[in-house]
Amino acid sequence: MHLLSRCSAALLCCLLTLPLSAQSTSTPSAPVEAYTLDLSQGSATTAQVRLLPAELKAGLKILVLTGTLSSDRNGDFRQIRDLCPNVEVLDLSAATCTEIPDNAFLGHRGLRKVVLPNGVKRIGRQAFFNCKNLEEITLPSSVESIEDGAFNGCSALRKLDLSRATLRNVGFAAFEGVPTANLPQATFDLWIKAATEKYSLIPYPAQLEVQQGKALDVSRIGKIEAAPVLANEAGYARRILRERAGLNVLRGGAKVQLLLDATVQNTEGYELVVNKKGIVIKGSTPAGVFYGLTTFEQLLTAQPKTLEAVKIVDAPRTRVRELMVDPVRTFIPFAELKRMVVEMARYKYNAIHLHLVDDQAWRIEIKKYPRLVAESSQRPAMDDMQYTSPGFYTQDEMRELVAFAAKHHIMVIPEIEMPGHEVAAIHAYPQLTVGNKKVDVRTTSGVSNNLLNPASEFTYQFLFDVFDELATVFPAPYVHLGGDEAGNPPLDDWTTDSACIALKEKLGITTRDRSENWKLQKYMFDRVIAHLRDKLGKTPMFWYETDFKEIQPGCVTFAWRHGLTKTAIDAARANKAKIMLCPGEHCYLDYPMDKGDLPEVNWGMPVTSLKRVYELDPRWGQDEAFERDFLFGVTGTLWSECMPQPERVYYQAFPRALALAEVAWTPQSRRNYDQFLRRLQLVQADQLRRGYPSSSRFAGYDQLRTDGSTTTSGK
């Protein structure tokens, strides 16, 4: 649940878009043209701030704040960024604060004009990141420091007055993408140059050997050689040389050779050799060659002019390396999904998992059931974020995403939840649930008691039709069935329903209480799994739950609940199923990375630190046989209840998704957290330059910036 915070402003003046004709000093019961909340007489309490309706905050266009502004995790800036998404003019001229905090307005698409108060000394890291409509801002003379990425992506910023500022520091990529002339040159920070290792590779390869011989002058590369079957990879190589080395035209005697070689045993493995003659990348498949190219790109990032002679032999530790994204709670535009795919591929992820349906919205077009997107694709105002998040993906868009991802050797895995988390579908088709109840799309987080009806043939026809259509869109051999959070108490909905009781009797279930209701879920899963396997040739996946006591052999079960990973592993081994590791204590990337980091307000999420992610061992204390026979892969999850803008998806993912990429790819013996932090500096700076925000809330970050050293102290 999102709770409004203490607002330390002495006066909050909220002016709506209509001409000023009325003012009120109490909470309005009907729409007004202007509204003033006067806290000037002291006691700026949480209770007083809550008097301002969330729906009014969501409609604000002009906002004036006076008094002392708080910069704590749930303070004034969070109120503006997340709860007032439509504010266009922000006047802080009469307010008091010494800094605009890190991420203060990250991804705020409404802002057009900002007036900062005198006394501000610091513009924080990514403070105005991707405020795409910001046109005008004046920095007072007190500003001394503009941190990394502060105005990155502010592509509409035409008026930026720096004439009075006494700048002593301009961070990396502070003005990347800003078209305004006369900006200070935001150059690559010296601390990055000084501290960067030659081989800032993430994930780190299995073998890296520095070779004797002369280095390669990158400017001498004049040719790319590749068989026709590697045309896609050759195109990727050309892009790398153009973007990383500025080689729009290739001239010279050195070559980039891309080769298929059956002696490279792992289908995703590769060999990369750099010497004065050029670069040779071998793989037994195009995927292996592609991963060699992603390593080559990282080498060029650290050494864009001259590459030292080196040999790398590499292969992944795990089969599937996946990120799950949730476009249900906060819709992720189609273009942003493609950007996510590109960034995942750089770090050798090979699957993106789309959580397409839930209680709050249905996000994928199903032609046989048009009401799904017509009635249930506009996520309503949710919790304290009182604005809608509309949108859905057409099947043609998803086909385009699949083709695009395939070029980056990433498969797209769809998820359709069952039997729980289906309120959006039930809203459109009430016959899907017991009693044919008409229910509203859910407007809060949490778990609903409304489940799909296991005793209705319409439920199965609906699911079969949905999966039949999706099979024509998503060629990946896997489909995720959800299966989570359908236990106590939701299963109680099946206890008293006459059709469910009759089905239990037919199946030989003699109990009349809820104790064996899980067998009805098993019945539903068995029928759906048979359809997926026998008709569509798909392998089912689902979230592991202790309530669901049997797993069909050959399925893939996801170990996600805190503290239950060993239980899930034991169940998978006993039932001859595969296991995907995504334990919440290591892999839930929507959790804050540190206390006070985004999301500041949440539903009780614990901290998942960068170090905690890196500490995950995919073997989980099991033997070699488990890793060989049962371990399927590693997943990072990005649930979006507390991510009101697409930028927040990237922010929550990175840099922890980089740590998880190394967990899933690099042999345990080659992993070292301190070394990872040193490599991370260059990679994170490069991400920021390319427009991907990320968190810096990890132990040792400030020290890294200062002297390039690291510490493993702290969380």
N, C-alpha and C positions, 0 to 999 in steps of 0.2 A: 504494500500500500504506500502510496506517495503522500506524505504529510507536509503541509506548508510549514515553513521555518520561521524562526525569529527574524524579523526585518528591522534593522536598526535605523532606518531612515526616519528622520523627524517628521517629514511631510511627504506623503505620496500623492501626487497630483496626476490623475488619469484622465486625459482628454480624448474623447472619441472623435470619429471622423466628421460627424455632423456639425453644423455651426453651433457655437456656444450659446445656449439659451436657457440652460437650467443647471443648477448645481445642487448637490445633496451632501449632507454630512453623516448620513446613515446608510446602511446597506440598502440598495434599491431593490424593490420588489418587482419593478417593471423596467424595461429599457429606458435609459436616460442618455442625454446628449453629452453630459459631462459629470464626472464624479470625483469627489475629493475625500480622501481618507486622512483626517487630521490627527496626527500623533505628536504634534508639537508640544503638548503639555506633559511629555514624559511617558514612561511606561510603554515603550514600544514592544509590546508583548506578542507572542505567537497567537494568542487568542484574538487580539485585535486585528492582526493581519488576516486571520481566517474569516473575518467578517466580509472581506472582499471576495465575492463569488468567483470561482474558477472560470466560469463561462465569461464573466466580464473581463478577466485578465486575458483570456484568449482572444478577445475582440479589440484590445487596445491598439491604437495607431500612434498616439503621441504620449510619451511618458516623461514626467519631470520628477526627479528625485532630489531632495535636499537633506541636509543633516549628514551624519557620519555613516558611511556605507560599510557594511560588513563584508569581509572577503572569506568568511569561513565556508565550510563545505555545503551548507544549506542556506546561505545568506542571500543578500540582495541580488547578486549577479546570477545565481541560479534561478531566482524568481523571474528575471528578465529573459534569460536564455531559453529555459525549458517551458515556462508557464505563460509567457507572453510572446508567442511566436510571430505575431503580426505587427509588433511595434515597428514603426518606420522611423520615427524621430525620437531620439533619446537625449534629453538635456540634463547633464550632470553639472552644469556650470556653477550651481550654488551648493553642490555637495562637497563633502570632505572625504578624501581617500588618498593614499600615497602610492597605490598601485592598481592597475587593472589586472586581476589575477590570471594565472594560466587558465586557458580554455574558457575565459569569461563569457564570450559570445560565439564559441566554436559552432560553425554551421548555421548561424542565425541568418536565414534568407530574407527576413523582413526588413532589417535595418537599412536605411538610406542615408541618414545623417546622425552623427554623434558629436556632441559637445562635451569635452572632458573638463574636469575641474582643475583649477590651479592647485599645485601641490603634488600632482601625480609625478612620480619619479620613474616608475617602471611600467612598461607595457609587457605583460607576461607572455610566456611561450604559447603560441597558437591562440592568443587572446581573441583575434578577429578572423581566425582561419576560415576561409571559404565563405565569408559574408559576401556573397556574390552580387548583391544589390547595393552594397555600401558605396555611396558616391562622394561623401564629404566628411572629413574629420579634421579638427584642428588640435594639434598637440601643444600644450602650454610650455612655457620656457623651463619649467621644472623637470621635464622629461630628460632622464639621463641614459636610460637603457631600453632598447627595443629588442626583445628576446627572439629566439629561433621561431621562425614561421609566424610571427605576430600578425602580419597582414597577408600571409600566403593565400593565393587564390581570390583576392579581392579584385576581380577583373573589371568591375565598374568604377573603381576608385579614381576619379578624375581630379579631385581637389584634396590634396594632402599638404597642409601648411606645416612645414618644419622650420620655418624661418626663426621662430623664437626658441626652439629646442636647443639644449646644450648637450648633445649626444656624446656619450663616452663609449657606448657599446651598441653595435648593430649585429644581431645574431644571424646565424646561417638561415638562408632562404626567408628572411624576414619579409621581403617584398616580392617573392617569387610570383609571377603572373600579374603583377600590378602594372598597368600601362602608363602610369603617370611619369612624366619627364621630371628631371631634376631631383631624382631620389638619390640618397647616398648609396654607393655601391655596396651591396650586401655580398661580400666575398666569402669563400669557403673558410670557415673558422680555422685559425692557426692551431688550436688545440686538437682538431681532428687530424690535421696533417701530421702533427708531431706524435700523436699517440697511436695512429693507425699502423697495424701490422701489415706487412707486404701481402699477406694472404688472408684478407678479411672475408672469409668464406663462411656462409651459413646456408645449409648445414655443412659442418666440417667433413671433408672426405675421409674415406677409410684409409687411404694411403696417399701421402704427398711427399715427393722426393725432389729436392733441388738438384738440378743437373749441372755438370760442368759444361762450359761452353758459353758462347756469347749470347747476350740477350737479344730479343726481337724488337727492332724498331717498327712500331705499329704502323707508322706512316708508309712503310714499304709494302704493306699488303696490297697486292694488285689483282687477286683472283680468288674466287670461291669455287672449289670443285666438289661436286656431289652428284650421285646417281639420280635419275629422274624420280625414283621412289622417295628421295629425300628433298624434293623440291620445297616442301613446307619448311624444313629445317634450314635449307639454304637461304630462304627468305628471312627467317629469323636471324641468321648470321649477318645478313646485309643490314638489318635494322640495328643490331648491336653495334656494328662498325660505324654506322651513321650517327647513332645517338651517343655512343660512348667515346668514340675517337674522332668524330667529325669527318669521317671518310665518306663523303657523298659520291665521289668518283674514286675508284680503285686504280692506283698506279704503282707499279713496283714489281719486284721479283718474288716477294714472299707470298705464300698461299695459305688459305684455310681449306683443309681437306676434311670432308665428312664421309665416313666410310662405314658400310655394314660389314661386320666381321663376326662370324659364327663362333669364334674362339672366346668371345666375351660371353661368359656363361650366364649371368643374370640378365633377364630380358630388359631390365631397367638400368643395368650397369653400363659403365663407359670407361674408356681410357682416353686421357687428354695429354698430349705432349706439346710443349712449347720450346722452340729453339730459334736460332737466327733465320732458318729457312721458312718458318711459319708455324701454323698450328695444325695438328692432326687430332681429330676426334673420332673414336671408333665406338660402335655399339652393335649388338646383335639385332637390335630393332630400332626403328625410328625414335621410339621413346628414349632409349639409352643415349642416342646421339643428341637428342634434345636436352637431356639433363646435363650432358657434357657442355652444351652451349650455354646453359644457365650458369655453370661454373665459370666458363670463359667470360661471360658478361661481368661477373663479380670481380674477376681478375682485372679486367679493364677499368672497372670503377676505381680500384685502388691504384692501378698503374696505367693510366690512359695513354702514355707516350711510349713507354718501354716495358716489355714483359720479360722478366727473368726466365731463364731456361728452367723448366719444371716438368715433372711427370706425375700425373694423378691417376690412380686406379680406384674406382669407386663403385658402390652398389648400395641399394637401400637395405635397411635392417628389417622393415616391415612391409607388408604387401600393399596395404591401403593407408594413405595419409590424407586425412579428410578434415575439412572445416564444414560445420553445419551453420547455416544462416537462417534466420527466422523473419521472413517478410510479412508475417501475419500481423503481429502486434504493431510494428512500424513497417510500412511498405517500403521496400527497397526498389527504386526505379531500375528498369531493365538495363540502362547504360551503366549503373553502378554495379550490377551483378557482373557485367563483362569486365569492369575495372578490377573487381575482386578476383576474378579468374586470372587475369594477367599477373597480379601481384602474388597470388598463390603459386603460380607456375614458377616464378623466380626462385622459390625456395623448395621446389620439388614436391609440392603437394600434387596428388593425382585424383582427387575427388572433391566435389562440392555437393553438399547434402542440403536440399531445399525443403524446409519445413513449410509446406504450402497451405495447410489448413489447420484451424484450431477453433476454439470457442468464439474468438473475437472476429474472425473473417475467413472467407474462402477466397484464395488468390489465384486459382488456375481455371481457365476456361474448360468446361465440359459441355460439349455441344448437345448431348442428349438431355442434359439437365440445365437449361439456361438460367433458371432462377438462382442457381448457386452464385453466379457473379452479378446477376441483376439485383438481387436482394441482400447479398451477404458479403460483398467485396468492399464495402465502405466501413472500415473499422470505426465505430462510434467513439465519441469522447470517452476516455478511459482513465479511471482513477482520478488524479488531479490534473492530468493533461487534457483539458477540455477543448479539444479540437479533433476533428476526424483525420483518419489516415486512409484515404481512398486509393484504390488501384487493384488491378489484377493483371496476370500475364496471359496473353493469347497463346494458343497452341503454336502458332507460327513464330511468335517471339521465342518460345522455348526451343523450337527446332533450330532457330538461329543461334541461341545460346549453346545448344548441344554441339553444333558444327563449329562454333567459335572456340568452345572449350576443347574440342577434340584436337584442334590445331596446337593447343598448348598441352596436350596429352592429359587432360583432365576429364573424367566422366562426371555426368550430372545425375545424381540419385534423387528421385522424388520421394517425399513422404506424405502419405495420406493416413491420418490418425484413425484409430478404432480401438475399442468401442467408445472410449471417452474422448474428450477434447473435440467434439463434433457438433457443438451447439450451432455454429454457423450453418452447417448443412441441415440440421434439424429445423432451424428457423425457416429455411426455404422449403423444406419438405418434411412437415411434421409427422408424416407416416413412418419416418425412420426411427422414432422412439416409442417407448411403451405408452399406451393411452393416446397416441396421436396428438400429443400436447403441442400447442403453438407456443413457442418460447422466443424471447428476444435474444438477439446476439449479445453475448456477454460483454459487460462494460468494466469489468474488474479483472485483475489477475486471479490466480487460484484455480480451484478445481470445481467443476459443475457436477451435479447429480444426474444430469440428463445424458444418457448413454444411447448408443445404437441398440435397437431391439434385436436380440439374438433369435427370437422366435418368429420373426416376420420374414417371409420370403422376399418382400420388397427390399429389405436391407441388403440381402445377398445380390439381388438383381442390380441394385444401385451400385454396390461395390464392384461387381463384375464389370458392369458397363464403364465405370470410372477407370478401372485398371486396363480394360481393353483399349480405351481411347488413349490413355497415357502410354501404353506400350508402343503406339505408333509415333509417339513424340520423343520418348526417352529410351534409347537403345541399350543403356547400361543393363548388365545382367542382374541388377539388384533393385528391389523396391522395399522401402521402409514402411512398416505397418503401424508405427506408433506403439500402442499397447500399454502406455504408462498411465499411472494415476487413475486406474479404473477399479481399484480395490476399495477398501473400507474408507468412507461410507458410500461412495457412488453405487457399488454393486447392490446395495439395499433396494435400489429402484426395481430390480428384477425379482425381489423376494415375494412381493404380494401380487405381481401381475399374473393374471390367469393364464395367458399364453405362455409365459416363462415357466410357470408351475407345470403346465401340461408338457412342455418340452423336457423339463427335468424328469418327469415321470417316464416319458418315452425313452430317455437316455439311461434309465435305471438309477437316477439320483433320488435317494429316498429322504434326504433331509429337507425340512421345510423352512429352516433358518437360512442365513446367508453363508454359512460355513463352506458350502460347496458350490456357491454361485460362480466361482472361478472356472468351474467345468463348462459353464455356458460360454464363457469367453474362449476357452479352449475349443469348444465346438465351432464357434464362429471362426477362429483362427484356422482350424483344420480345413474348413470348407474354402476359405479364401486362399490359403496356402496351396491347396490342391489345384485351384484354378490358376494360380500364378505359375506353379511348376509345370503342370500338365498341359495347359493351353498356351501359356505365354513364355515358358522357358525362363522364368525369373526365380532368383533366390531371395527368399524373404528375410528382412531384417526387422528387429524390434527392440524397444527399451526393456531391459531386464527388470522384473518385479518379483518379489518373493511370493506374492499372491498367485502368480501364474506358475504353477508347480511343475509343468512339463514343457519341454522344448523339443520340437521336432528335429531329428537329426538333419544336419546340413544347413540349418538356419544360421544366421548371424545375430547374436544377441549383444546388446550394448551395455556395458557395466558403467552406470552413470551415478548411482546414488552414493552419497558420502558413506564411507564405512562398510559398504557391501560388495566391494570389488572381489574379495576372496570368495564370498558366497556365490557371486555370479560366475566366477571362474570354475568353481567346483560344479555348479549346475551345468555349465557348458561342457565340461569334460565328461560328466556323467551321462549326458544326453547326446554326445558326439556332435556338438554344435561348435561353431566358431565364436570367438569373442573379440569384440571391438572395445578397446579401453578408452573411456572418457570419464574417469572418476571426477566428481565435482570438486574434490579437494585439489586437483591438479589441472583440470581441463575445461572448467567453466569460465570462459573468457569474458562473459558478461558480468562476472563478479568484479568489484573494484580491485585494482592492483595494489592499492595501499589505502590505509585509512585517510579519508579526505579526498581520494581520487574519484573521478566519475565512475559510476553514477552516485551522486551524493545522497540521494534519497532512493530507497529501494524497499523491497519486501523482505528485509532481513538477511540479505546476502552476506556471506562472510568474505574476507579478503582472500584472493588467490594471487599471491605475489609472483613476480617473475622467477625468483629463485625456486619457489615451490613448483612451478610448471617444469622448470629445467630438471628438478630432482626426480621426475617420474621415470621409473625404469619399466619399459614395456613388459618385461618378464614378470614383474610383480612378485619376485621372490620364488617363482616356480622354476622347474627344471628346464633343461634344454629341449626336452621332448615337447613341453607345453609350447614353447616359442615356435618350434618347428611345425607342430601338428594342429594347434588350436588358436594361436594368436593370429588374428586377422588384420589388425591395424590399430591406429590411434586416431581419435577424433577430438577436435576442439569445438566447443559449442558456443554459440552467440545468440542466446535468446534476447528478444528485443523489447521486453516490457519497459525497460528503462533507457531506451535509446531513441529519443524523439527525432533525430536527424540521421540521414545515411552516414554522415561523417563520423558519427559516434560508433558505428559498426567497425570502421577502420581503427578508431582510437582504442576501442576495447580489444580488438584483435592484436594490435601491435604495441609493443614488441613481443608479447607472449606467444603469438603464433610463430614467431621466429624461433623461440626456444623450443616450442613443440615440434617444429619441423626438424630440428636437430635431434630431439628425443626419438622421433620416428625413423630417422634416416641413418644417423651416425652410430657406429659401434660403441657400446658402453665404454670400452677401454680408451676411446679417442675423445671422450667428452670431458670438459673441464669448465666449470662455471666462470672462474676468473678470466680465462682465455676467451670464453664466449662474450663476456662484457666488453673486452677490448675490441673484439671483432665487431660487436654490435654498434659501436659508435659511428663507424663509417656507413654501415648499412642503414641505420636509423636516419642519419643525416641525408643519405641519398633518397630515402623514402620521402622525407619532408620536401626535398627539392622537386620531386616528381608529384607532389600534391597529396600525399598520404599522411594524415595526422597520426600521432602515436603518443603514448604516455611516457613520461620520463620519471614517474614515481617509483623508482627502485633504488635500493641501497647502493651507494657508490656513484650515482650519476653525477652529482656535483663535483666529487673528487675526480672523476674521469675528465670532466670538462676542464678542471684546473691543471692537472698534471699527468693525466693518462694512466694513473694507477687505479687499482680496483680494491674493493673490499667485499668480503662475503658476510660482513656483520649485518645485523638487522633482520628484517623479515625475509 
